[in-house]
């Protein structure tokens, strides 16, 4: 599993991946996102955006259905990346109960308040945070 800055990845592979993921915003991904290569093919992507000093928002996390079993490993790799970027906290807005279970297992904490709600349109789901050590 390799995490690659989207703008540094093979353009043909990125385009092929994006064809099958219409909900991923290409501009945001290419500007500040990462793609994940598994077995020489892009199978996942995410954006880890710094919102404030040391506070990051993990968004646009997507993994193909045939590699979904690797999601826990991918999340751990993202947290390692966040640590290298000197993150203090990482927030995630989850839309699926199965992701909620995974986040809880990875020691994310549920948030009562809706984070970033003033700046960004908030949809249904749950906010989680992880304290990076």
Secondary structure, 3 states (H helix, E strand, C coil): CEEEEHHHCCHHHHHHHHHCCCCCCHHHHHHHEEEEEECCEEEEEEEEEEEECCEEEEEEEEECHHHHHHHHHHHHHHHHHHHHCCCCEEEEEECCHHHHHHHHHCCCEECCCCCCCCCCCCCCCEEEEEECC
